[in-house]
Amino acid sequence: TLTAVCLGMAFFFTPALHAQLLDFDDFESYAVGSGIAGQGSWDTWDGAAGVDSDVVDTYNSTPGGDRCIELTPNDDVVRLFGGLTSGAFSFTSNVYIPAGQAGDYYFILMNTYDGSGSGYDWSGQIHMSDGTGLVSGDNVSGGGGTFTDTPIVYDAWTEVRVDVDLDANLYQAFFNGNQIVLDGTWYGAGGQQAMECLDLYNTGNPGIFYYDDVQISCVGACGCLPFVAFNCNID
């Protein structure tokens, strides 16, 4: 990992790439059985005890890898990013939900998070429910957009992707390639033009889900505060 300031920096790639990799985490550098909080840029929500997630080798979506994190009931972990403040970016990662459970699982992106018990604002929230068998985009920003459900994919790694245009205050969300949010409002009253935090939450209902391969790619030019963790792979 490298600490980097991306304001005023330029990265040059072949024209076919069209994106600048800002951050990536595949959990391969963490010990199996360890809690993810305190490693990389991960923590528990507000630093709370008893809600950490473990690194496991049960399932894995990284080619050649063997690790991911396991979110058991009541787990609530966050990854901090320092804050993108302008431009457009694509946030991708993978989830694995075993069949035959009865849980509710959340993937959340926030424009404001300070970890102190106040100073929060939600932008995009994806709810995966065993009860309905559906994945839903929740309108947590209170703005506009079109929200459409799609079926959960069980027993397989499935991509979650959120494309954000901070300057236009819009985002698009996809599960398994199916669009579940069209032109959602990224931030409303009380929010800010930024992306600061990923929150992964498993409710108290029985059920476990797995998470792997966090990646943020800037599309075109992005402005940002320093990222805590910066990994760069140049092809």
Secondary structure as a PSIPRED ss2 file (coil, helix, strand):
# PSIPRED VFORMAT (PSIPRED V4.0)

   1 T C   1.000  0.000  0.000
   2 L E   0.000  0.000  1.000
   3 T E   0.000  0.000  1.000
   4 A E   0.000  0.000  1.000
   5 V C   1.000  0.000  0.000
   6 C C   1.000  0.000  0.000
   7 L C   1.000  0.000  0.000
   8 G C   1.000  0.000  0.000
   9 M C   1.000  0.000  0.000
  10 A C   1.000  0.000  0.000
  11 F C   1.000  0.000  0.000
  12 F C   1.000  0.000  0.000
  13 F C   1.000  0.000  0.000
  14 T C   1.000  0.000  0.000
  15 P C   1.000  0.000  0.000
  16 A C   1.000  0.000  0.000
  17 L C   1.000  0.000  0.000
  18 H C   1.000  0.000  0.000
  19 A E   0.000  0.000  1.000
  20 Q E   0.000  0.000  1.000
  21 L E   0.000  0.000  1.000
  22 L E   0.000  0.000  1.000
  23 D E   0.000  0.000  1.000
  24 F E   0.000  0.000  1.000
  25 D E   0.000  0.000  1.000
  26 D C   1.000  0.000  0.000
  27 F C   1.000  0.000  0.000
  28 E C   1.000  0.000  0.000
  29 S C   1.000  0.000  0.000
  30 Y C   1.000  0.000  0.000
  31 A C   1.000  0.000  0.000
  32 V C   1.000  0.000  0.000
  33 G C   1.000  0.000  0.000
  34 S C   1.000  0.000  0.000
  35 G E   0.000  0.000  1.000
  36 I C   1.000  0.000  0.000
  37 A C   1.000  0.000  0.000
  38 G C   1.000  0.000  0.000
  39 Q C   1.000  0.000  0.000
  40 G C   1.000  0.000  0.000
  41 S C   1.000  0.000  0.000
  42 W E   0.000  0.000  1.000
  43 D E   0.000  0.000  1.000
  44 T E   0.000  0.000  1.000
  45 W H   0.000  1.000  0.000
  46 D H   0.000  1.000  0.000
  47 G H   0.000  1.000  0.000
  48 A C   1.000  0.000  0.000
  49 A C   1.000  0.000  0.000
  50 G C   1.000  0.000  0.000
  51 V C   1.000  0.000  0.000
  52 D C   1.000  0.000  0.000
  53 S C   1.000  0.000  0.000
  54 D E   0.000  0.000  1.000
  55 V E   0.000  0.000  1.000
  56 V E   0.000  0.000  1.000
  57 D C   1.000  0.000  0.000
  58 T C   1.000  0.000  0.000
  59 Y C   1.000  0.000  0.000
  60 N C   1.000  0.000  0.000
  61 S C   1.000  0.000  0.000
  62 T C   1.000  0.000  0.000
  63 P C   1.000  0.000  0.000
  64 G C   1.000  0.000  0.000
  65 G C   1.000  0.000  0.000
  66 D C   1.000  0.000  0.000
  67 R C   1.000  0.000  0.000
  68 C E   0.000  0.000  1.000
  69 I E   0.000  0.000  1.000
  70 E E   0.000  0.000  1.000
  71 L E   0.000  0.000  1.000
  72 T C   1.000  0.000  0.000
  73 P C   1.000  0.000  0.000
  74 N C   1.000  0.000  0.000
  75 D C   1.000  0.000  0.000
  76 D E   0.000  0.000  1.000
  77 V E   0.000  0.000  1.000
  78 V E   0.000  0.000  1.000
  79 R E   0.000  0.000  1.000
  80 L E   0.000  0.000  1.000
  81 F E   0.000  0.000  1.000
  82 G E   0.000  0.000  1.000
  83 G E   0.000  0.000  1.000
  84 L E   0.000  0.000  1.000
  85 T E   0.000  0.000  1.000
  86 S E   0.000  0.000  1.000
  87 G E   0.000  0.000  1.000
  88 A E   0.000  0.000  1.000
  89 F E   0.000  0.000  1.000
  90 S E   0.000  0.000  1.000
  91 F E   0.000  0.000  1.000
  92 T E   0.000  0.000  1.000
  93 S E   0.000  0.000  1.000
  94 N E   0.000  0.000  1.000
  95 V E   0.000  0.000  1.000
  96 Y E   0.000  0.000  1.000
  97 I E   0.000  0.000  1.000
  98 P C   1.000  0.000  0.000
  99 A C   1.000  0.000  0.000
 100 G C   1.000  0.000  0.000
 101 Q C   1.000  0.000  0.000
 102 A C   1.000  0.000  0.000
 103 G C   1.000  0.000  0.000
 104 D E   0.000  0.000  1.000
 105 Y E   0.000  0.000  1.000
 106 Y E   0.000  0.000  1.000
 107 F E   0.000  0.000  1.000
 108 I E   0.000  0.000  1.000
 109 L E   0.000  0.000  1.000
 110 M E   0.000  0.000  1.000
 111 N E   0.000  0.000  1.000
 112 T E   0.000  0.000  1.000
 113 Y C   1.000  0.000  0.000
 114 D C   1.000  0.000  0.000
 115 G C   1.000  0.000  0.000
 116 S C   1.000  0.000  0.000
 117 G C   1.000  0.000  0.000
 118 S C   1.000  0.000  0.000
 119 G C   1.000  0.000  0.000
 120 Y C   1.000  0.000  0.000
 121 D E   0.000  0.000  1.000
 122 W E   0.000  0.000  1.000
 123 S E   0.000  0.000  1.000
 124 G E   0.000  0.000  1.000
 125 Q E   0.000  0.000  1.000
 126 I E   0.000  0.000  1.000
 127 H E   0.000  0.000  1.000
 128 M E   0.000  0.000  1.000
 129 S E   0.000  0.000  1.000
 130 D C   1.000  0.000  0.000
 131 G C   1.000  0.000  0.000
 132 T C   1.000  0.000  0.000
 133 G C   1.000  0.000  0.000
 134 L E   0.000  0.000  1.000
 135 V E   0.000  0.000  1.000
 136 S E   0.000  0.000  1.000
 137 G E   0.000  0.000  1.000
 138 D E   0.000  0.000  1.000
 139 N C   1.000  0.000  0.000
 140 V C   1.000  0.000  0.000
 141 S C   1.000  0.000  0.000
 142 G C   1.000  0.000  0.000
 143 G C   1.000  0.000  0.000
 144 G C   1.000  0.000  0.000
 145 G C   1.000  0.000  0.000
 146 T E   0.000  0.000  1.000
 147 F E   0.000  0.000  1.000
 148 T C   1.000  0.000  0.000
 149 D C   1.000  0.000  0.000
 150 T E   0.000  0.000  1.000
 151 P E   0.000  0.000  1.000
 152 I C   1.000  0.000  0.000
 153 V C   1.000  0.000  0.000
 154 Y E   0.000  0.000  1.000
 155 D C   1.000  0.000  0.000
 156 A C   1.000  0.000  0.000
 157 W C   1.000  0.000  0.000
 158 T E   0.000  0.000  1.000
 159 E E   0.000  0.000  1.000
 160 V E   0.000  0.000  1.000
 161 R E   0.000  0.000  1.000
 162 V E   0.000  0.000  1.000
 163 D E   0.000  0.000  1.000
 164 V E   0.000  0.000  1.000
 165 D E   0.000  0.000  1.000
 166 L C   1.000  0.000  0.000
 167 D C   1.000  0.000  0.000
 168 A C   1.000  0.000  0.000
 169 N C   1.000  0.000  0.000
 170 L E   0.000  0.000  1.000
 171 Y E   0.000  0.000  1.000
 172 Q E   0.000  0.000  1.000
 173 A E   0.000  0.000  1.000
 174 F E   0.000  0.000  1.000
 175 F E   0.000  0.000  1.000
 176 N C   1.000  0.000  0.000
 177 G C   1.000  0.000  0.000
 178 N E   0.000  0.000  1.000
 179 Q E   0.000  0.000  1.000
 180 I E   0.000  0.000  1.000
 181 V E   0.000  0.000  1.000
 182 L E   0.000  0.000  1.000
 183 D E   0.000  0.000  1.000
 184 G E   0.000  0.000  1.000
 185 T E   0.000  0.000  1.000
 186 W C   1.000  0.000  0.000
 187 Y C   1.000  0.000  0.000
 188 G C   1.000  0.000  0.000
 189 A C   1.000  0.000  0.000
 190 G C   1.000  0.000  0.000
 191 G C   1.000  0.000  0.000
 192 Q C   1.000  0.000  0.000
 193 Q C   1.000  0.000  0.000
 194 A C   1.000  0.000  0.000
 195 M E   0.000  0.000  1.000
 196 E E   0.000  0.000  1.000
 197 C E   0.000  0.000  1.000
 198 L E   0.000  0.000  1.000
 199 D E   0.000  0.000  1.000
 200 L E   0.000  0.000  1.000
 201 Y E   0.000  0.000  1.000
 202 N E   0.000  0.000  1.000
 203 T C   1.000  0.000  0.000
 204 G C   1.000  0.000  0.000
 205 N C   1.000  0.000  0.000
 206 P C   1.000  0.000  0.000
 207 G C   1.000  0.000  0.000
 208 I C   1.000  0.000  0.000
 209 F E   0.000  0.000  1.000
 210 Y E   0.000  0.000  1.000
 211 Y E   0.000  0.000  1.000
 212 D E   0.000  0.000  1.000
 213 D E   0.000  0.000  1.000
 214 V E   0.000  0.000  1.000
 215 Q E   0.000  0.000  1.000
 216 I E   0.000  0.000  1.000
 217 S E   0.000  0.000  1.000
 218 C E   0.000  0.000  1.000
 219 V E   0.000  0.000  1.000
 220 G E   0.000  0.000  1.000
 221 A E   0.000  0.000  1.000
 222 C E   0.000  0.000  1.000
 223 G E   0.000  0.000  1.000
 224 C E   0.000  0.000  1.000
 225 L C   1.000  0.000  0.000
 226 P C   1.000  0.000  0.000
 227 F E   0.000  0.000  1.000
 228 V E   0.000  0.000  1.000
 229 A E   0.000  0.000  1.000
 230 F E   0.000  0.000  1.000
 231 N C   1.000  0.000  0.000
 232 C C   1.000  0.000  0.000
 233 N C   1.000  0.000  0.000
 234 I C   1.000  0.000  0.000
 235 D C   1.000  0.000  0.000
